[in-house]
Amino acid sequence: MATPVVGVLALQGAFAKHIETLNSLGVDAPEVRLERELDTVDALVIPGGESTTMSKMLDLNGLRDPLAKRLADGMGVLGTCAGMILLAAEVLDGRPDQKSFNAIDIAVRRNGYGRQIDSFEADLPLEGSDDPFRAVFIRAPKVEKAGPGVDVLAEVADVPVLCRQGSITVASFHPELTADNRIHKGFLATIDV
């Protein structure tokens, strides 16, 4: 199997750490800001950041429609924190002008765990591993509902925080902020090249 090229949406947010993590796994991870850059990648990471700003930047850079088409065609995407919000079917407290891609059947609440001061870390059991994943939650979205086609891969207090549906993987937390690359490895394993 060929090594995929995994672009990282670099409009705003924590994209540099995702690039570092992917590069440490031997994966080419170019920054994606324009349609021509999106056209060169096999999969995409949508990082954490500010979801409303990222939504506006997608429109300003002419990326919304090309990305929607790639999603519809089955492109693999890992969305973390704000990326989860942008990929969700429903954003419960989003701004009226905020748009999501309806790529995974979840309903999320922005800042569902509270403000910056309410950020926390939690150990997540991961399937197939005896070692928990130390997850960093920063103004994290909270999954209020996951549809029947969504695989919940990890939970905190019975709330889904890592989900997958088809080629889409989303996390409420920031896996790129730890030295543990298992979330990225798991995502890479889902990409067809």
N, C-alpha and C positions, 0 to 999 in steps of 0.2 A: 504494500500500500504506500502511495506517495505521501510525503509530508505536506499537509495543507498550508496555504498562505492564509493567515488569520488577521484580517485588518482590525484595527482598533479605532472606533469612532473618536475623533480628536477635536470635537467642536468645543468642549468644555468639560471640566471634571477630571477625575483621577485616571486619565488614560495612560500616563507614562509608566505607572507601576504595573499595569496589565501587560504593556509591551515588554518590560523587564522580565516578568514571570514567563511569558510565552517564549521569549528569547532564551531563557534559561532551560527551557524544554526542547531547544533546537528548532523552534518554529519561527519562520519569518513573519513579523508582525508590523506591517507598515501602518502609518497613521492614515486615516481616511477622513477627508474633509469635503471632497468633491465627487461627483458621479464617476468621473474617469478613474478615480482611485478605487471606488467601490467595485467597479467593473473588473478589477485585477485580483480580487480576493475570493477565496473559496468559502470563507465564513467570516463572522464579525463578532467583536465584543463591543457592547454598549456599556460604558462604565458608569460608575456613580458620579454624582454631581448635582446639579439643580435641574430637575426634570422640565420645568417650564422654560428655562433658558435654552436647554438642549432642544426642546420642541420648536422654539422660535428659530434657532440656528439651523435646524434641519430644513425649514422652509426657506430661510435666507440663502442657504447654500445650494438650494435646488436638489436636496437629497431625499425628501420625503417620498415622492412618487417612485424613484428608482429603488429605494430601500423597500418600500411596500411591495413592489414587483418581485424583488429578490426573495423576500419573506414568503410571498405566495408561491414562488417556485421551489420553496423548501430549503433555502439557504440556512445553515446552522448559525445560531446566534446565542451568545451568552450575555445576558443582561444582569448587571449587578446594581442594586440600590435604585438609582434613577433609571437605569436601564430596564429594571423590572417594571417600573411604572410605565415607561414608554411602550413596552411590549404587551402590557396587560389588556384584557378585554374591556375592563371597566376601572376607572379611577374615581373613587367615591368622593373625594374632596378636591378634585382638580379645579383649576381655573376654567371659566367658560371657553376661553380660547385655546386651552391645552388639548392636544390631540394625542391619542395613543394608537398603536398599530393593530390592536385586537389579534395579536399573534399567539397568545396563550390564554386559555380559558380560566383566568383568575380575576377577582375583584380585589383591588388594593386600596389602602388608605395611605396617602402621603404622610410622612412623619408620624406613622401610626403608633410608635413607641414613645413619642414625645420629642421635645426639642433637643438641641445639641447637648445640653447638660444631662439629658436622660440616656445618652449613648452608653453602650455596655458591651461586654464580651461574654460569650457562652461557648461551652464545649458541645459540639454536635456529634452524635454517633453517626458514622458513615457506613453504609452497607458494604460488607466485604472487608472491613478493617476493625481491628481491636482498638486502634488509637483514635480518640476523638479529634475532630477538627476544631481548632480555636477560632471562632467566628467573631468578627468585629462589626458591631452594629452602630452606625452613625446616622442619626436622624432617619432611621430606616423605615421603609414602607412596611405595612402590615397586611398580610394576605387575610382578607375577611371571608373569601369564598374561593374554593378550587373546584372546577367542574369535574365531571366523571372521567374525562379523558386525560386528566392531569395526574402524573405520578409525583407524589410528595416524597422527596428523597431525604429530607431532614425537617425536624420541627423543634421549636422552643416553646415549652408550656402548651403543647397541643396546637400550636399555630404553625402552619407551613412556612418555612424560611428558605427552602431549596426545592424547586419544582422543575419538572421537565414534561413537555408535551411535544412529541415528534422531534423536530430538529431544534426546538427552542428550550433553553435552560435558563432559569432565572434564580437569583439569590437576593434576599433582603439585605444581606451583609456584604462586606468588602473582602473577598478572598485574596485579593492582590496585596493586602496590607500585612500579610503574614509570609513567613518563609515556606509555608506548607502549600505545595502546588497541586494537591490532589483534586481540587475543584476544577482547575484548568485542565488537568490530565483527563478527568472524567468527561469534560466537554469535548476535548479533542477526540476522544474515542467515539463520539457520536457523529463526527463529520465524515461524509462520503466524498472522496476525491476521485 
